Amino acid sequence: MALSEYLSREELVALNRRSDLRAWWAFAVNWGLIAAAFALVLHWPGPLTIIVAIAVIAGRQLGLGILVHDCAHYALFHKVRTNQRVGQWLAGWPMNISLAAYRTYHLAHHRHAGTPRDPDLGFVAAYPVSPASLRRKLWRDLSGQTGFRDLRLALGRFRLAQHWPWLGFHIALAGLLTALGAPWAYGLWWVALLFVYPVVMRLRQIGEHGVVVDRGQTDPRLNTATTLVRWWERLLIAPNHVNWHLEHHVAGGVPPYRLAQMHRLLRARGFHQGFDAISHGYADVVRRATRAR
């Protein structure tokens, strides 16, 4: 596959152009939605608003992880150092992610996607699975089994000298909510992280590499998929343009806020033609993930 067959050099240069304003806006949107979710339950506490807030917070917890991902590719801000510092402090530490370690791991995924050396292969190698198998996986997520397992692993690796910013974030969040007269609202972060975030993460992973035609091939149109999403799926499941995953694997340096434009150009020129690499929403992702082999 030669990308130059579909995009000119000038188009690629334009697609790779960074915008600091759009990068800062991405961080503002994610933290603004988290703040709005907490504000919702502080002003109108009740079962419905709490459920909505938890769903939004979980989606934006994934959103923070995606911002780490984008900064690890140096694909948000113009300067490498800005990607590193802002990505680590405003997205990495709240999610207890080391951007540097993640970058090493994730770039190996890009280099080896479609081969046995792909470090992410274990997350999707079993798909497609039976509907019963997927229900069991989702129940493990929703019941907290996945979340508490991951928390135990994180706490086992915790070193105060290294992870104090993560601890500091939680002290600050709990302190702020306590000062606002709602210390109980701090628990919403953990409910979202332990019971909902694993579901969102699983759906994202399935949509990216679990519904593909042949993940053993190196052509990204065979080992990676894009999901066309509705507004509420962008809010809750596919934040920060992460659904344009095939396009991201084709050109990892393209900023996320230009991937939709890249998708339109490629699709108009027949790049996807003949390849079953596009899902239409996450209901379609689930259908494709449970189809017969």
C-alpha positions in Angstrom: 0.0 0.0 0.0 1.4 3.4 -1.1 -0.3 6.3 0.5 1.1 8.5 -2.3 -1.4 6.8 -4.7 -4.2 8.4 -2.8 -2.9 11.7 -1.3 -0.5 14.2 -2.8 2.6 15.5 -1.0 0.9 18.9 -0.5 -2.2 17.2 1.0 -0.1 15.2 3.4 1.8 18.3 4.5 -1.5 20.1 5.2 -2.9 17.1 7.0 0.2 16.9 9.3 0.0 20.5 10.3 -0.3 21.0 14.0 -2.4 23.6 15.7 -1.6 24.6 19.3 -5.0 26.3 19.6 -6.9 23.1 18.6 -4.6 21.0 20.9 -5.4 23.2 23.9 -9.1 23.1 22.9 -9.0 19.3 23.1 -7.7 19.5 26.7 -10.3 22.1 27.6 -13.1 20.0 26.2 -12.1 16.9 28.1 -11.6 18.6 31.4 -14.7 20.8 30.8 -16.9 17.8 30.3 -15.5 16.2 33.5 -16.2 19.4 35.4 -19.7 19.6 33.9 -20.4 16.0 35.0 -19.5 16.8 38.6 -21.4 20.1 38.4 -24.5 18.3 37.2 -24.7 16.0 40.3 -23.7 18.8 42.7 -26.6 21.0 41.5 -29.1 18.2 40.7 -28.2 15.1 42.7 -30.3 12.1 41.9 -30.1 8.6 40.3 -30.4 9.8 36.7 -27.9 12.6 37.0 -25.5 10.4 38.8 -25.7 7.8 36.0 -25.2 10.4 33.3 -22.2 11.9 35.2 -20.6 8.5 35.7 -21.0 7.7 32.0 -19.5 11.1 30.9 -16.6 10.8 33.4 -15.7 7.3 32.2 -15.8 8.5 28.6 -13.5 11.4 29.4 -11.2 9.1 31.4 -10.7 7.3 28.2 -10.4 10.8 26.6 -7.5 11.6 28.8 -5.8 8.3 27.8 -6.3 9.2 24.2 -4.7 12.6 24.8 -1.7 10.8 26.2 -1.7 8.7 23.0 -1.9 11.7 20.8 0.9 13.5 22.7 3.0 10.3 22.6 2.8 10.6 18.8 3.8 14.3 19.1 0.6 14.9 17.1 -1.2 17.6 19.1 1.2 20.5 19.7 3.9 22.0 17.5 6.7 21.4 19.9 7.8 18.0 21.1 8.4 19.3 24.6 4.9 20.7 24.9 3.4 17.4 23.9 5.5 15.7 26.5 4.8 18.1 29.4 1.2 18.9 28.8 0.3 15.3 27.9 1.9 14.0 31.0 0.7 16.5 33.5 -2.8 17.2 32.2 -3.7 13.7 31.0 -1.1 11.2 32.0 -0.9 11.7 35.7 -4.7 11.8 36.4 -4.9 8.4 34.7 -1.6 7.2 36.2 0.0 6.8 32.8 3.7 7.5 32.1 3.7 9.1 28.6 7.3 8.0 28.0 6.7 4.4 28.9 3.4 4.4 26.9 5.2 5.9 23.9 7.7 3.1 23.8 5.0 0.4 24.1 2.6 2.0 21.7 5.1 2.7 18.9 5.9 -1.0 19.0 2.2 -1.6 18.3 2.4 0.6 15.3 5.7 -1.0 14.0 4.4 -4.6 14.5 0.7 -4.3 13.9 -0.4 -7.4 12.0 2.4 -9.5 13.3 2.9 -11.8 16.3 5.2 -9.1 17.8 2.3 -6.6 18.2 2.1 -5.9 22.0 -1.6 -5.3 21.7 -2.4 -8.5 20.0 -3.6 -10.2 23.2 -6.4 -7.8 23.6 -8.1 -8.7 20.3 -6.6 -12.1 19.2 -9.7 -14.1 20.2 -12.2 -12.1 18.2 -14.6 -12.8 16.7 -16.1 -14.5 19.8 -19.5 -16.0 20.5 -22.2 -13.7 21.8 -22.1 -15.5 25.1 -18.3 -15.0 25.4 -18.7 -11.3 24.8 -21.4 -11.0 27.4 -19.1 -12.7 29.9 -16.3 -10.2 29.1 -18.6 -7.3 29.4 -20.0 -8.6 32.7 -16.5 -8.8 34.1 -16.1 -5.2 33.2 -19.4 -3.9 34.5 -19.1 -5.9 37.7 -15.8 -4.4 38.5 -13.7 -7.5 38.2 -11.6 -5.9 35.4 -11.3 -2.6 37.1 -10.3 -3.9 40.5 -7.8 -6.2 38.8 -6.2 -3.3 37.0 -6.2 -1.2 40.2 -4.4 -3.9 42.2 -1.8 -4.1 39.5 -1.4 -0.3 39.6 -1.1 -0.2 43.3 1.4 -3.0 43.3 3.6 -0.8 41.0 3.0 2.4 43.0 6.1 4.2 44.2 5.6 7.5 46.0 8.8 9.1 44.5 7.5 8.3 41.0 3.8 8.5 41.3 3.2 11.3 43.7 1.5 13.5 40.9 -1.2 10.8 40.6 -1.7 10.9 44.4 -1.7 14.6 44.3 -4.4 14.7 41.7 -6.7 12.6 43.8 -6.0 14.7 46.9 -6.8 17.8 44.9 -10.0 16.4 43.4 -11.2 15.1 46.8 -10.3 18.4 48.5 -12.1 20.5 45.8 -15.3 18.4 46.0 -15.2 18.5 49.8 -14.8 22.3 49.7 -17.8 22.4 47.5 -19.8 20.5 50.1 -20.0 17.2 48.2 -17.2 14.9 49.4 -19.3 12.0 48.3 -19.0 13.1 44.7 -15.3 12.1 44.7 -16.5 8.5 44.6 -18.0 9.1 41.1 -14.4 9.1 39.7 -13.7 5.7 41.1 -17.1 4.2 40.1 -16.5 5.4 36.6 -13.0 4.1 36.5 -13.7 0.7 38.0 -17.1 -0.2 36.6 -17.6 1.8 33.3 -14.2 2.7 31.9 -13.3 -1.0 31.3 -16.4 -1.4 29.1 -15.6 1.7 27.1 -11.9 0.6 26.7 -13.0 -2.9 25.6 -15.4 -1.5 23.0 -12.7 0.8 21.7 -10.2 -2.0 21.4 -12.7 -4.3 19.6 -13.6 -1.5 17.2 -10.0 -0.8 16.3 -8.5 -4.3 15.8 -11.1 -6.9 16.9 -13.5 -6.7 14.0 -10.9 -6.7 11.2 -10.8 -9.1 8.2 -7.3 -10.5 8.7 -5.2 -9.0 11.6 -2.3 -11.2 10.4 -1.7 -9.0 7.4 0.4 -5.9 7.4 -1.9 -3.8 5.2 -3.7 -1.6 7.7 -6.9 -2.0 5.7 -6.9 -5.6 6.8 -5.6 -5.3 10.4 -7.3 -2.1 11.5 -10.8 -0.6 11.4 -12.5 2.7 11.6 -15.9 3.3 13.2 -18.3 5.9 12.0 -19.9 7.3 15.2 -22.9 9.3 16.3 -22.6 12.3 18.6 -23.4 10.4 21.7 -20.8 7.7 20.8 -18.2 10.5 20.4 -19.2 11.7 23.9 -19.2 8.4 25.7 -17.1 5.8 23.8 -14.9 7.4 21.1 -13.5 10.7 22.4 -11.0 12.9 20.6 -11.5 11.4 17.2 -10.1 8.0 18.2 -12.7 6.3 16.0 -10.7 7.2 12.9 -8.2 4.4 13.7 -7.5 3.1 10.3 -6.5 6.5 9.2 -4.3 6.9 12.2 -2.5 3.7 11.4 -2.0 4.8 7.8 -0.3 8.1 9.0 0.4 8.2 12.7 1.6 11.7 12.7 -1.6 13.3 11.5 -3.2 15.2 14.3 -6.5 13.7 15.5 -8.4 16.8 14.6 -7.5 16.2 10.9 -8.3 12.5 10.7 -11.9 13.0 9.6 -10.7 15.1 6.7 -8.2 12.5 5.8 -10.9 9.8 5.9 -13.1 11.8 3.5 -10.2 12.3 1.0 -9.2 8.6 1.1 -12.7 7.4 0.8 -13.5 9.6 -2.1 -10.4 8.2 -3.9 -11.3 4.5 -3.3 -8.8 3.8 -0.6 -11.4 1.7 1.4 -13.0 0.1 -1.6 -12.9 -3.7 -1.5 -11.9 -3.7 2.2 -14.3 -4.5 5.0 -12.6 -1.9 7.3 -15.5 0.4 8.4 -18.0 -0.2 11.2 -21.2 1.9 11.4 -21.4 2.6 15.2 -20.6 0.5 18.2 -23.7 -1.7 17.8 -22.2 -2.7 14.4 -18.9 -3.3 16.2 -20.6 -5.7 18.6 -22.3 -7.4 15.7 -19.0 -7.8 13.8 -17.2 -9.0 16.9 -19.6 -11.8 17.4 -20.1 -12.9 13.8 -19.3 -16.5 12.7 -15.7 -17.1 11.8 
